[in-house]
Amino acid sequence: MRERKSWFVKIWDDVNTEVFGLGECAPLPGLSIDDVPDYEEQLRETLQRLQELTIDNGQLTTDKIQLLIKQVISPQYPSIIFGLETALLDLMNGGRRIIFQNDFQKGRELPINGLIWMADMDLMLQQIAIKVYDGFNCIKMKVGGLNFEKECDILHYVRKKYYREDITIRLDANGAFKPDDCLYKLKELSKFGIHSIEQPIKAGQRSLMRELSEQSPIPIALDEELIGVNTLEEKQLLLEECGAPYIILKPSLHGGIQSSLEWIKVAEEKKIGWWITSALESNIGLNAICQMTAQFPVEIPQGLGTGQLYDNNIESPLLVKKGNISLSQSQEWNIESLNFITIQNNG
């Protein structure tokens, strides 16, 4: 993956066009349920429907925002929902890129993991060394894309060089393991002191996932398994049937902000751990996800460092330093590079 395509939504009140909210709609190719050929057309039609509704900026509330969104878009388009939620919440809070009013605005630091991009062994080891030097004490590595023995060699090297108490290792298989050898691989990987592994097998195999969750020496975290699961009852059933100890939440994939908050509520009721990860959004979407995360007293690293991957990300106050992400109190947003097309009434 060499590039990332995003659509940015700008919503304002005609009474004061200088105040506007921004949101990012960015389905992840090959993974998002709304990664469809007519995505842009669906987005335009959604904005047209929103345009035709009466929205009083002075009376916007989180409940009214959810009601508006339900009127204009289906749950089958989670990335559009996320973009609209972000833009409307931003507008509600004065168009200052404030999505939630919490201490993240005052410089609170959120711990994050360092993402190690898939590459050959030498480059991956180089990435790990850089992350450790930069102050990360938790790294996340993809597995299942290279030769399994080589992946084990990399992990062996990391564990030989860095003590377990110094570096936490998370793995993400993205469903790459086959049912017949998955448990064997999990047992082999467990030798390297792994914190957790995301989605070892493809989604939709709940009974097998439950067996693995019960037998795996590495705690399993659900990710792709959550895609397309929308109602409260469906969420409760999924967690019961899979029996995994963790879930990973990505608002653009898992129903948007409100849906992710509901996932957290359901998980906590069932004593299931969770953390939040961006889905390769730009700084517009990442900012919203960070602020949502800051609604909770999180202590374990979150997956919020992906903004560093881009050569041309939107300039923002988001600051990654020593394994944490925060809002710089001196840096400003620079959104002048964004281009918008006004959606007019009646087409």
C-alpha positions as a Markdown table, in Angstrom:
| # | Residue | x | y | z |
|---|---|---|---|---|
| 1 | Met | 0.0 | 0.0 | 0.0 |
| 2 | Arg | 1.7 | 3.2 | -1.3 |
| 3 | Glu | -1.1 | 5.7 | -1.0 |
| 4 | Arg | -4.3 | 6.4 | 0.9 |
| 5 | Lys | -7.4 | 8.0 | -0.5 |
| 6 | Ser | -9.6 | 10.2 | 1.7 |
| 7 | Trp | -12.6 | 12.4 | 1.3 |
| 8 | Phe | -13.0 | 15.4 | 3.6 |
| 9 | Val | -16.4 | 16.8 | 4.6 |
| 10 | Lys | -16.8 | 20.5 | 5.6 |
| 11 | Ile | -20.1 | 21.5 | 7.3 |
| 12 | Trp | -21.0 | 25.1 | 8.2 |
| 13 | Asp | -23.8 | 27.3 | 9.3 |
| 14 | Asp | -24.9 | 29.8 | 6.6 |
| 15 | Val | -25.3 | 32.4 | 9.4 |
| 16 | Asn | -21.5 | 32.2 | 10.0 |
| 17 | Thr | -19.6 | 30.6 | 7.3 |
| 18 | Glu | -16.3 | 31.2 | 9.0 |
| 19 | Val | -17.2 | 28.5 | 11.6 |
| 20 | Phe | -17.1 | 25.0 | 10.1 |
| 21 | Gly | -16.6 | 21.4 | 11.1 |
| 22 | Leu | -14.3 | 19.0 | 9.3 |
| 23 | Gly | -14.6 | 15.3 | 9.0 |
| 24 | Glu | -12.7 | 12.5 | 7.1 |
| 25 | Cys | -14.3 | 9.7 | 5.2 |
| 26 | Ala | -11.7 | 7.1 | 4.3 |
| 27 | Pro | -12.7 | 3.5 | 3.7 |
| 28 | Leu | -9.7 | 1.1 | 3.9 |
| 29 | Pro | -9.3 | -0.7 | 0.5 |
| 30 | Gly | -9.9 | -4.4 | 0.7 |
| 31 | Leu | -11.0 | -4.3 | 4.3 |
| 32 | Ser | -13.8 | -1.7 | 4.9 |
| 33 | Ile | -17.4 | -2.9 | 4.3 |
| 34 | Asp | -18.0 | 0.4 | 2.4 |
| 35 | Asp | -15.0 | 0.0 | 0.1 |
| 36 | Val | -17.3 | 0.1 | -3.0 |
| 37 | Pro | -16.9 | 1.5 | -6.5 |
| 38 | Asp | -19.7 | 4.1 | -6.1 |
| 39 | Tyr | -18.4 | 5.4 | -2.7 |
| 40 | Glu | -18.0 | 9.0 | -3.8 |
| 41 | Glu | -21.5 | 9.0 | -5.3 |
| 42 | Gln | -22.9 | 7.6 | -2.0 |
| 43 | Leu | -21.1 | 10.3 | -0.1 |
| 44 | Arg | -22.4 | 13.1 | -2.4 |
| 45 | Glu | -26.0 | 11.7 | -2.0 |
| 46 | Thr | -25.6 | 11.6 | 1.7 |
| 47 | Leu | -24.4 | 15.2 | 1.9 |
| 48 | Gln | -27.3 | 16.2 | -0.3 |
| 49 | Arg | -29.8 | 14.6 | 2.1 |
| 50 | Leu | -28.0 | 16.3 | 5.0 |
| 51 | Gln | -28.2 | 19.6 | 3.2 |
| 52 | Glu | -31.9 | 19.3 | 2.8 |
| 53 | Leu | -32.4 | 18.9 | 6.6 |
| 54 | Thr | -32.8 | 21.8 | 8.9 |
| 55 | Ile | -29.9 | 22.0 | 11.3 |
| 56 | Asp | -29.7 | 24.7 | 13.9 |
| 57 | Asn | -26.0 | 25.0 | 14.9 |
| 58 | Gly | -26.9 | 26.6 | 18.1 |
| 59 | Gln | -29.0 | 23.6 | 19.2 |
| 60 | Leu | -26.7 | 20.8 | 18.0 |
| 61 | Thr | -26.3 | 18.1 | 20.6 |
| 62 | Thr | -24.7 | 14.6 | 20.4 |
| 63 | Asp | -28.1 | 13.0 | 20.4 |
| 64 | Lys | -29.4 | 15.3 | 17.6 |
| 65 | Ile | -26.2 | 14.5 | 15.6 |
| 66 | Gln | -26.9 | 10.8 | 15.9 |
| 67 | Leu | -30.5 | 11.3 | 14.8 |
| 68 | Leu | -29.4 | 13.4 | 11.8 |
| 69 | Ile | -26.9 | 10.7 | 10.7 |
| 70 | Lys | -29.5 | 7.9 | 11.0 |
| 71 | Gln | -31.7 | 9.9 | 8.6 |
| 72 | Val | -29.1 | 10.3 | 5.9 |
| 73 | Ile | -26.9 | 7.2 | 5.8 |
| 74 | Ser | -27.1 | 3.4 | 6.3 |
| 75 | Pro | -24.9 | 1.6 | 8.9 |
| 76 | Gln | -23.3 | -0.1 | 5.9 |
| 77 | Tyr | -21.2 | 3.0 | 5.4 |
| 78 | Pro | -19.2 | 3.3 | 8.7 |
| 79 | Ser | -16.5 | 5.6 | 7.3 |
| 80 | Ile | -19.1 | 8.1 | 6.1 |
| 81 | Ile | -20.8 | 7.9 | 9.5 |
| 82 | Phe | -17.4 | 8.6 | 11.1 |
| 83 | Gly | -16.8 | 11.6 | 8.8 |
| 84 | Leu | -20.2 | 13.1 | 9.5 |
| 85 | Glu | -20.0 | 12.6 | 13.2 |
| 86 | Thr | -16.6 | 14.2 | 13.3 |
| 87 | Ala | -17.6 | 17.2 | 11.2 |
| 88 | Leu | -20.9 | 17.8 | 13.2 |
| 89 | Leu | -19.2 | 17.4 | 16.6 |
| 90 | Asp | -16.5 | 19.8 | 15.4 |
| 91 | Leu | -19.2 | 22.3 | 14.3 |
| 92 | Met | -21.1 | 21.9 | 17.6 |
| 93 | Asn | -17.8 | 22.7 | 19.5 |
| 94 | Gly | -17.2 | 25.9 | 17.6 |
| 95 | Gly | -15.3 | 24.7 | 14.5 |
| 96 | Arg | -11.9 | 24.5 | 16.3 |
| 97 | Arg | -11.1 | 20.8 | 15.5 |
| 98 | Ile | -12.5 | 20.0 | 19.0 |
| 99 | Ile | -14.5 | 16.8 | 18.8 |
| 100 | Phe | -14.7 | 16.1 | 22.6 |
| 101 | Gln | -14.2 | 18.5 | 25.4 |
| 102 | Asn | -11.5 | 16.8 | 27.6 |
| 103 | Asp | -8.0 | 17.1 | 28.8 |
| 104 | Phe | -6.5 | 16.1 | 25.5 |
| 105 | Gln | -7.0 | 19.7 | 24.6 |
| 106 | Lys | -4.7 | 20.7 | 27.5 |
| 107 | Gly | -1.8 | 18.5 | 26.4 |
| 108 | Arg | -2.6 | 15.2 | 28.0 |
| 109 | Glu | -0.4 | 12.5 | 26.5 |
| 110 | Leu | -1.9 | 9.2 | 25.3 |
| 111 | Pro | 0.5 | 6.2 | 25.2 |
| 112 | Ile | 0.7 | 4.6 | 21.8 |
| 113 | Asn | 2.4 | 1.6 | 20.2 |
| 114 | Gly | 5.0 | 1.9 | 17.4 |
| 115 | Leu | 3.8 | 0.4 | 14.2 |
| 116 | Ile | 6.4 | -1.7 | 12.3 |
| 117 | Trp | 5.6 | -1.7 | 8.6 |
| 118 | Met | 5.9 | -5.0 | 6.6 |
| 119 | Ala | 9.3 | -5.3 | 4.8 |
| 120 | Asp | 12.3 | -7.6 | 4.6 |
| 121 | Met | 14.0 | -8.6 | 7.8 |
| 122 | Asp | 16.7 | -6.0 | 7.8 |
| 123 | Leu | 14.3 | -3.1 | 7.2 |
| 124 | Met | 11.9 | -4.4 | 9.9 |
| 125 | Leu | 14.8 | -4.7 | 12.4 |
| 126 | Gln | 15.9 | -1.2 | 11.5 |
| 127 | Gln | 12.3 | 0.1 | 12.1 |
| 128 | Ile | 12.2 | -1.6 | 15.5 |
| 129 | Ala | 15.5 | -0.1 | 16.5 |
| 130 | Ile | 14.3 | 3.4 | 15.6 |
| 131 | Lys | 11.1 | 3.0 | 17.5 |
| 132 | Val | 12.9 | 1.9 | 20.6 |
| 133 | Tyr | 15.3 | 4.8 | 20.3 |
| 134 | Asp | 12.4 | 7.2 | 19.9 |
| 135 | Gly | 11.0 | 6.0 | 23.3 |
| 136 | Phe | 8.4 | 3.5 | 22.4 |
| 137 | Asn | 8.0 | 0.6 | 24.9 |
| 138 | Cys | 5.3 | -1.2 | 22.9 |
| 139 | Ile | 5.7 | -2.2 | 19.2 |
| 140 | Lys | 3.1 | -3.7 | 16.9 |
| 141 | Met | 4.3 | -6.0 | 14.1 |
| 142 | Lys | 2.4 | -7.6 | 11.3 |
| 143 | Val | 2.7 | -11.4 | 10.9 |
| 144 | Gly | 1.5 | -13.8 | 8.2 |
| 145 | Gly | 2.9 | -11.8 | 5.3 |
| 146 | Leu | 6.4 | -13.1 | 5.3 |
| 147 | Asn | 7.8 | -16.6 | 5.7 |
| 148 | Phe | 6.7 | -17.8 | 9.1 |
| 149 | Glu | 10.2 | -18.9 | 10.1 |
| 150 | Lys | 11.7 | -15.5 | 9.1 |
| 151 | Glu | 9.0 | -13.8 | 11.2 |
| 152 | Cys | 10.0 | -16.0 | 14.2 |
| 153 | Asp | 13.7 | -15.1 | 13.5 |
| 154 | Ile | 12.8 | -11.4 | 13.7 |
| 155 | Leu | 11.0 | -11.9 | 17.0 |
| 156 | His | 13.8 | -14.0 | 18.3 |
| 157 | Tyr | 16.3 | -11.2 | 17.5 |
| 158 | Val | 14.1 | -8.6 | 19.2 |
| 159 | Arg | 13.7 | -10.7 | 22.3 |
| 160 | Lys | 17.4 | -11.4 | 22.4 |
| 161 | Lys | 18.2 | -7.7 | 22.2 |
| 162 | Tyr | 15.4 | -6.2 | 24.3 |
| 163 | Tyr | 14.2 | -7.5 | 27.6 |
| 164 | Arg | 10.6 | -8.5 | 27.9 |
| 165 | Glu | 10.0 | -5.9 | 30.6 |
| 166 | Asp | 11.4 | -3.2 | 28.4 |
| 167 | Ile | 9.5 | -3.9 | 25.2 |
| 168 | Thr | 5.9 | -5.1 | 24.8 |
| 169 | Ile | 5.2 | -6.8 | 21.5 |
| 170 | Arg | 1.8 | -7.0 | 19.8 |
| 171 | Leu | 1.1 | -8.9 | 16.7 |
| 172 | Asp | -1.5 | -8.5 | 14.0 |
| 173 | Ala | -2.1 | -11.4 | 11.6 |
| 174 | Asn | -5.0 | -9.7 | 9.7 |
| 175 | Gly | -6.6 | -13.2 | 9.4 |
| 176 | Ala | -3.6 | -14.7 | 7.6 |
| 177 | Phe | -3.3 | -18.0 | 9.5 |
| 178 | Lys | -5.0 | -21.1 | 8.2 |
| 179 | Pro | -7.3 | -23.0 | 10.6 |
| 180 | Asp | -5.2 | -26.2 | 10.4 |
| 181 | Asp | -2.0 | -24.7 | 11.5 |
| 182 | Cys | -3.1 | -21.6 | 13.5 |
| 183 | Leu | -2.8 | -23.1 | 17.0 |
| 184 | Tyr | 0.7 | -24.4 | 16.1 |
| 185 | Lys | 1.8 | -20.9 | 15.0 |
| 186 | Leu | 0.3 | -19.3 | 18.1 |
| 187 | Lys | 2.2 | -21.7 | 20.3 |
| 188 | Glu | 5.5 | -21.0 | 18.4 |
| 189 | Leu | 4.9 | -17.3 | 18.6 |
| 190 | Ser | 4.2 | -17.4 | 22.3 |
| 191 | Lys | 7.9 | -18.3 | 23.0 |
| 192 | Phe | 8.7 | -14.6 | 22.4 |
| 193 | Gly | 6.6 | -13.2 | 25.1 |
| 194 | Ile | 3.8 | -11.7 | 23.0 |
| 195 | His | 1.2 | -9.4 | 24.6 |
| 196 | Ser | -1.6 | -10.3 | 22.1 |
| 197 | Ile | -2.4 | -11.1 | 18.5 |
| 198 | Glu | -5.1 | -9.5 | 16.4 |
| 199 | Gln | -7.4 | -11.6 | 14.3 |
| 200 | Pro | -5.2 | -14.7 | 13.7 |
| 201 | Ile | -7.9 | -16.2 | 11.4 |
| 202 | Lys | -10.3 | -14.7 | 8.9 |
| 203 | Ala | -13.5 | -13.2 | 10.3 |
| 204 | Gly | -16.7 | -15.2 | 10.3 |
| 205 | Gln | -15.4 | -18.4 | 12.0 |
| 206 | Arg | -16.8 | -17.7 | 15.4 |
| 207 | Ser | -16.8 | -21.3 | 16.8 |
| 208 | Leu | -13.2 | -21.8 | 15.7 |
| 209 | Met | -12.3 | -18.4 | 17.1 |
| 210 | Arg | -13.7 | -19.4 | 20.4 |
| 211 | Glu | -11.7 | -22.6 | 20.4 |
| 212 | Leu | -8.5 | -20.7 | 19.7 |
| 213 | Ser | -9.4 | -18.1 | 22.4 |
| 214 | Glu | -9.7 | -20.9 | 24.9 |
| 215 | Gln | -6.5 | -22.8 | 23.8 |
| 216 | Ser | -4.1 | -20.0 | 22.6 |
| 217 | Pro | -1.2 | -19.2 | 24.8 |
| 218 | Ile | -1.3 | -15.7 | 23.4 |
| 219 | Pro | -4.4 | -13.6 | 24.1 |
| 220 | Ile | -6.5 | -13.0 | 21.0 |
| 221 | Ala | -7.9 | -9.6 | 20.0 |
| 222 | Leu | -10.8 | -9.2 | 17.6 |
| 223 | Asp | -10.5 | -6.7 | 14.8 |
| 224 | Glu | -12.0 | -7.5 | 11.4 |
| 225 | Glu | -14.5 | -9.7 | 13.2 |
| 226 | Leu | -16.3 | -6.5 | 14.4 |
| 227 | Ile | -16.9 | -5.2 | 10.8 |
| 228 | Gly | -20.5 | -5.0 | 9.8 |
| 229 | Val | -21.8 | -5.8 | 13.3 |
| 230 | Asn | -24.1 | -2.9 | 14.1 |
| 231 | Thr | -26.8 | -3.5 | 16.7 |
| 232 | Leu | -26.3 | -3.8 | 20.4 |
| 233 | Glu | -27.7 | -7.4 | 20.3 |
| 234 | Glu | -25.3 | -8.4 | 17.5 |
| 235 | Lys | -22.4 | -7.0 | 19.4 |
| 236 | Gln | -23.2 | -8.8 | 22.6 |
| 237 | Leu | -23.7 | -12.1 | 20.6 |
| 238 | Leu | -20.4 | -11.7 | 18.8 |
| 239 | Leu | -18.4 | -11.2 | 21.9 |
| 240 | Glu | -20.2 | -14.2 | 23.6 |
| 241 | Glu | -19.6 | -16.5 | 20.7 |
| 242 | Cys | -16.0 | -15.6 | 20.0 |
| 243 | Gly | -14.8 | -15.5 | 23.7 |
| 244 | Ala | -11.7 | -13.4 | 22.9 |
| 245 | Pro | -10.2 | -11.4 | 25.8 |
| 246 | Tyr | -9.6 | -8.2 | 23.7 |
| 247 | Ile | -11.2 | -6.2 | 21.0 |
| 248 | Ile | -9.5 | -3.5 | 18.8 |
| 249 | Leu | -11.7 | -0.5 | 17.8 |
| 250 | Lys | -11.4 | 1.4 | 14.6 |
| 251 | Pro | -14.2 | 4.0 | 14.3 |
| 252 | Ser | -14.0 | 4.2 | 10.5 |
| 253 | Leu | -14.4 | 0.4 | 10.2 |
| 254 | His | -16.6 | -0.4 | 13.2 |
| 255 | Gly | -19.6 | 1.9 | 12.8 |
| 256 | Gly | -18.3 | 5.3 | 13.7 |
| 257 | Ile | -17.7 | 7.1 | 17.0 |
| 258 | Gln | -21.0 | 6.3 | 18.7 |
| 259 | Ser | -20.9 | 2.7 | 17.6 |
| 260 | Ser | -17.3 | 2.4 | 19.0 |
| 261 | Leu | -18.4 | 3.9 | 22.3 |
| 262 | Glu | -21.1 | 1.2 | 22.4 |
| 263 | Trp | -18.6 | -1.5 | 21.7 |
| 264 | Ile | -16.6 | -0.3 | 24.7 |
| 265 | Lys | -19.6 | -0.4 | 26.9 |
| 266 | Val | -20.5 | -3.9 | 25.9 |
| 267 | Ala | -16.9 | -5.1 | 26.2 |
| 268 | Glu | -16.5 | -3.6 | 29.7 |
| 269 | Glu | -19.7 | -5.2 | 30.8 |
| 270 | Lys | -18.2 | -8.6 | 29.8 |
| 271 | Lys | -14.8 | -7.9 | 31.3 |
| 272 | Ile | -13.2 | -7.8 | 27.9 |
| 273 | Gly | -10.2 | -5.5 | 27.4 |
| 274 | Trp | -10.0 | -3.0 | 24.5 |
| 275 | Trp | -7.9 | -0.4 | 22.8 |
| 276 | Ile | -8.4 | 2.0 | 20.0 |
| 277 | Thr | -6.6 | 2.2 | 16.7 |
| 278 | Ser | -6.7 | 4.5 | 13.7 |
| 279 | Ala | -7.3 | 3.0 | 10.3 |
| 280 | Leu | -4.6 | 5.0 | 8.5 |
| 281 | Glu | -6.6 | 8.2 | 8.5 |
| 282 | Ser | -5.0 | 11.5 | 8.0 |
| 283 | Asn | -4.5 | 13.9 | 10.9 |
| 284 | Ile | -8.1 | 15.0 | 10.6 |
| 285 | Gly | -9.5 | 11.6 | 11.4 |
| 286 | Leu | -6.7 | 10.8 | 13.8 |
| 287 | Asn | -7.4 | 13.9 | 15.8 |
| 288 | Ala | -11.0 | 12.8 | 16.3 |
| 289 | Ile | -10.0 | 9.3 | 17.3 |
| 290 | Cys | -7.4 | 10.6 | 19.8 |
| 291 | Gln | -10.0 | 12.8 | 21.4 |
| 292 | Met | -12.5 | 10.0 | 21.6 |
| 293 | Thr | -9.8 | 7.9 | 23.3 |
| 294 | Ala | -9.1 | 10.6 | 25.8 |
| 295 | Gln | -12.7 | 10.2 | 27.1 |
| 296 | Phe | -11.3 | 7.2 | 29.0 |
| 297 | Pro | -8.6 | 6.8 | 31.6 |
| 298 | Val | -6.5 | 4.6 | 29.2 |
| 299 | Glu | -3.1 | 3.3 | 30.5 |
| 300 | Ile | -2.1 | 0.7 | 27.9 |
| 301 | Pro | -0.7 | 1.9 | 24.5 |
| 302 | Gln | -3.3 | 2.7 | 21.8 |
| 303 | Gly | -2.8 | 2.4 | 18.1 |
| 304 | Leu | -2.7 | 6.1 | 17.3 |
| 305 | Gly | 0.7 | 6.7 | 15.7 |
| 306 | Thr | -0.1 | 6.0 | 12.0 |
| 307 | Gly | 0.0 | 9.7 | 11.0 |
| 308 | Gln | 3.8 | 9.4 | 10.9 |
| 309 | Leu | 3.5 | 7.1 | 7.9 |
| 310 | Tyr | 2.6 | 9.9 | 5.4 |
| 311 | Asp | 4.8 | 12.1 | 3.3 |
| 312 | Asn | 2.0 | 14.7 | 2.8 |
| 313 | Asn | -0.2 | 14.6 | 5.9 |
| 314 | Ile | -2.2 | 17.6 | 6.9 |
| 315 | Glu | -0.2 | 19.9 | 9.2 |
| 316 | Ser | -1.7 | 19.7 | 12.7 |
| 317 | Pro | -0.9 | 20.1 | 16.4 |
| 318 | Leu | -0.7 | 16.4 | 16.8 |
| 319 | Leu | 2.6 | 15.5 | 18.3 |
| 320 | Val | 4.2 | 12.1 | 18.7 |
| 321 | Lys | 7.1 | 12.0 | 21.2 |
| 322 | Lys | 8.6 | 9.3 | 23.4 |
| 323 | Gly | 5.9 | 6.8 | 22.7 |
| 324 | Asn | 3.0 | 9.2 | 23.3 |
| 325 | Ile | 0.7 | 11.4 | 21.3 |
| 326 | Ser | -0.6 | 14.7 | 22.4 |
| 327 | Leu | -1.7 | 18.1 | 21.0 |
| 328 | Ser | 1.1 | 20.7 | 20.8 |
| 329 | Gln | 0.1 | 23.9 | 22.5 |
| 330 | Ser | 2.1 | 26.0 | 20.0 |
| 331 | Gln | 1.3 | 24.3 | 16.6 |
| 332 | Glu | -1.7 | 25.3 | 14.6 |
| 333 | Trp | -3.8 | 23.5 | 12.0 |
| 334 | Asn | -3.1 | 24.1 | 8.3 |
| 335 | Ile | -6.0 | 22.9 | 6.1 |
| 336 | Glu | -5.4 | 25.3 | 3.2 |
| 337 | Ser | -4.4 | 22.4 | 1.0 |
| 338 | Leu | -7.9 | 20.8 | 1.2 |
| 339 | Asn | -10.2 | 21.3 | -1.7 |
| 340 | Phe | -14.0 | 21.2 | -1.3 |
| 341 | Ile | -16.9 | 21.1 | -3.7 |
| 342 | Thr | -20.1 | 22.7 | -2.4 |
| 343 | Ile | -23.2 | 20.4 | -2.5 |
| 344 | Gln | -26.1 | 22.6 | -3.6 |
| 345 | Asn | -29.8 | 22.0 | -2.9 |
| 346 | Asn | -31.7 | 20.2 | -5.7 |
| 347 | Gly | -28.5 | 18.8 | -7.1 |
